Amino acid sequence: MARHVRKGDTVIVTAGNDRGVIGEVLRVIPKQDRVVVQGVNVRTKHVKPTQQNPKGGLLRQEMPIHISNVSPAVDGKASRVRFETREDGSKVRVAVRGGKELGAIRGPRG
């Protein structure tokens, strides 16, 4: 199934504690329908000292959020996505707001 966001897209968070935050998609986890967005849902983990990291400390890391809670950002606002097929058979994502092309899904068939 085609996803409305891909790695590298600029998205806006539409629901949750970080609502309204704009960030870049760092990773997409298709099996869980989740995405990791830069600067969103940051959690702190306490790390014990090890031989590689003798001081230990705090590790701040972005955690996944559900893919339905993000939308591609077009001109600073959230937009829905339409999938269109070109004449050569390639499939592209098009933003409903403004009609801007967001990128190809796959190349031409054959």
C-alpha positions as CSV (number, residue, x, y, z in Angstrom):
1,M,0.0,0.0,0.0
2,A,1.3,3.4,-0.9
3,R,2.1,5.8,2.0
4,H,1.4,9.5,2.0
5,V,4.8,10.3,3.5
6,R,8.3,9.1,2.8
7,K,11.7,9.4,4.3
8,G,13.0,13.0,3.8
9,D,9.6,14.6,3.5
10,T,8.8,17.7,5.5
11,V,5.7,17.0,7.6
12,I,3.6,18.8,10.2
13,V,2.3,16.9,13.2
14,T,-1.5,17.1,13.3
15,A,-2.3,15.3,16.6
16,G,-0.7,14.6,19.9
17,N,1.6,16.5,22.3
18,D,3.7,17.9,19.5
19,R,0.8,19.1,17.4
20,G,1.8,21.9,15.0
21,V,5.5,21.0,14.9
22,I,7.2,20.8,11.5
23,G,10.0,18.4,11.0
24,E,11.7,16.0,8.6
25,V,10.8,12.3,8.4
26,L,13.9,10.4,9.5
27,R,12.5,6.9,9.2
28,V,9.3,5.1,8.1
29,I,8.3,1.8,9.9
30,P,5.8,0.3,7.5
31,K,4.9,-2.9,9.5
32,Q,3.8,-0.7,12.5
33,D,2.4,2.2,10.4
34,R,4.8,4.6,12.3
35,V,7.3,7.3,11.4
36,V,10.1,9.0,13.2
37,V,10.1,12.8,12.8
38,Q,13.1,15.0,13.7
39,G,12.5,16.8,17.0
40,V,9.1,15.2,17.7
41,N,8.2,12.8,20.5
42,V,11.7,13.1,22.1
43,R,12.3,10.8,25.0
44,T,15.2,10.7,27.5
45,K,16.9,7.4,28.4
46,H,19.3,7.1,31.3
47,V,22.4,5.2,30.1
48,K,24.6,3.3,32.6
49,P,28.3,3.7,32.3
50,T,30.0,1.1,30.0
51,Q,33.5,0.5,28.7
52,Q,32.6,2.3,25.4
53,N,30.8,5.1,27.3
54,P,32.5,5.4,30.8
55,K,30.5,8.5,31.8
56,G,27.1,7.1,31.0
57,G,24.5,9.9,31.0
58,L,21.3,10.9,29.3
59,L,20.4,9.8,25.7
60,R,17.7,12.0,24.0
61,Q,16.1,10.2,21.1
62,E,13.1,10.7,18.8
63,M,10.5,7.9,19.2
64,P,8.0,6.8,16.5
65,I,4.6,8.3,16.2
66,H,1.6,6.9,14.2
67,I,1.7,7.8,10.5
68,S,-1.9,9.1,10.6
69,N,-0.8,11.9,12.9
70,V,1.4,13.6,10.3
71,S,0.7,15.3,7.0
72,P,3.0,16.7,4.4
73,A,3.7,20.4,4.9
74,V,3.0,22.6,1.9
75,D,3.7,26.3,2.4
76,G,3.8,25.8,6.2
77,K,0.3,24.1,6.3
78,A,-0.8,20.5,6.4
79,S,-2.0,19.0,3.1
80,R,-3.7,15.8,2.1
81,V,-2.2,13.7,-0.6
82,R,-3.6,12.5,-3.9
83,F,-2.0,9.7,-5.9
84,E,-1.9,10.2,-9.7
85,T,-0.7,8.0,-12.5
86,R,1.2,9.6,-15.4
87,E,1.0,8.5,-19.0
88,D,4.3,6.6,-18.8
89,G,2.9,4.5,-15.9
90,S,4.7,6.1,-13.0
91,K,2.8,7.0,-9.9
92,V,3.3,10.4,-8.2
93,R,2.1,12.0,-5.0
94,V,0.4,15.3,-5.4
95,A,-0.5,17.7,-2.6
96,V,-4.2,18.6,-2.6
97,R,-3.3,22.1,-1.3
98,G,-1.7,23.9,-4.3
99,G,-1.3,20.8,-6.5
100,K,2.5,20.6,-5.8
101,E,4.1,17.3,-6.8
102,L,5.7,15.6,-3.8
103,G,7.7,12.9,-5.6
104,A,7.4,9.7,-7.6
105,I,6.4,6.4,-5.9
106,R,7.9,4.1,-8.5
107,G,9.3,4.2,-12.1
108,P,7.5,3.3,-15.3
109,R,6.4,-0.3,-15.7
110,G,8.0,-2.7,-18.2
